[in-house]
Amino acid sequence: MSAIRSVIRGTGGYLPERIMTNDEMSEIVETSDQWIQERTGIRQRHIAADGELTSDLATQAARAILANAGIAAEEIDLLVLATTTPDKTFPATATAVQANIGMGQGAAFDVQAVCSGFLFALATADSMLKNGLFKNALVIGAETFTRILDWSDRGTCVLFGDGAGGVVITAESEADAGDRGILTHHIRTDGTKSELLHVDGGVSSTGTIGHVRMLGNQVFKHAVTNISSAINAVYDETGISSDNVDWFVPHQANQRILNGVAKKMKLDETKVISTVSQHGNTSAASIPLALHTAVSDGRIQPGHLVLSEAMGGGFSWGASLFRI
């Protein structure tokens, strides 16, 4: 029997209507458009409306993904949602999306790995499909990250935005998939560095939501090192090098990290997909939003080899390689 490969059938995304520019941000905290752009590359970010939940963003993205993939919700039997900002402590936000889109079968659950969440969710769904547990998986990253920001801390509040994005992956035999599909993942965590990027609240600790706290310079140093090691692990496993990669779709943390990783890995900067100027850092949503942008505008074409990476609080980090 031919081995199973998970093939990406469609992408999609959703961004809230409200846009907050850097100039508007400067009215909230001591900063400026120039200061933000020079340090992050961010020009604007989207903010969820009052009463707009993470599940609402994910539902809108899910409908777009399904439409682009040409698959009905009834055909989806697995939904994995990556989020740091769930609707409720329980049930999983994924179950709300399951109900909203009319997915009447299978399983739906959340994954929490902060900005690396989408890659962790993709690796989870990929493994389940390859083991024959499910056939069609909807993998989404969705965040209302602005709700855990301290709006007096310019080191964090200028960085983040809200949004949702994702993909549909389908289990196909390698004979049918050809060279398409997900080739490998490398995901890791290091809990000893959690104090460098964390939220200072939680259900069992403070009983509060808390706010994002970050030591930016130290996070930057670890980000470039950890992401590069994950990419090298992917290269070692597959025998592929930077020269073989058609597109690099990184987590949109900030432009400095994108540039730092691309430089260290000797990636052609013309191959780097960057949406950080328009979206800011949307945490688990940033990779699928960037992927969808590049698929929609025609840069990423069927047959292209795509490398993706991320790093988030915890620390969590990883890389994935797939052919569209």
Secondary structure as GFF3:
##gff-version 3
##sequence-region A 1 324
A	DSSP	beta_strand	4	14	.	.	.	ID=ss1
A	DSSP	beta_strand	18	21	.	.	.	ID=ss2
A	DSSP	alpha_helix	22	25	.	.	.	ID=ss3
A	DSSP	alpha_helix	33	40	.	.	.	ID=ss4
A	DSSP	beta_strand	44	47	.	.	.	ID=ss5
A	DSSP	alpha_helix	54	69	.	.	.	ID=ss6
A	DSSP	three_ten_helix	73	75	.	.	.	ID=ss7
A	DSSP	beta_strand	78	82	.	.	.	ID=ss8
A	DSSP	alpha_helix	93	101	.	.	.	ID=ss9
A	DSSP	beta_strand	107	111	.	.	.	ID=ss10
A	DSSP	three_ten_helix	114	116	.	.	.	ID=ss11
A	DSSP	alpha_helix	117	130	.	.	.	ID=ss12
A	DSSP	beta_strand	136	143	.	.	.	ID=ss13
A	DSSP	three_ten_helix	145	148	.	.	.	ID=ss14
A	DSSP	alpha_helix	154	157	.	.	.	ID=ss15
A	DSSP	beta_strand	163	173	.	.	.	ID=ss16
A	DSSP	alpha_helix	174	177	.	.	.	ID=ss17
A	DSSP	beta_strand	181	189	.	.	.	ID=ss18
A	DSSP	three_ten_helix	191	196	.	.	.	ID=ss19
A	DSSP	beta_strand	197	199	.	.	.	ID=ss20
A	DSSP	beta_strand	212	214	.	.	.	ID=ss21
A	DSSP	alpha_helix	216	238	.	.	.	ID=ss22
A	DSSP	three_ten_helix	242	244	.	.	.	ID=ss23
A	DSSP	beta_strand	247	250	.	.	.	ID=ss24
A	DSSP	alpha_helix	255	264	.	.	.	ID=ss25
A	DSSP	three_ten_helix	269	271	.	.	.	ID=ss26
A	DSSP	alpha_helix	276	279	.	.	.	ID=ss27
A	DSSP	three_ten_helix	283	285	.	.	.	ID=ss28
A	DSSP	alpha_helix	286	296	.	.	.	ID=ss29
A	DSSP	beta_strand	305	312	.	.	.	ID=ss30
A	DSSP	beta_strand	316	323	.	.	.	ID=ss31
###
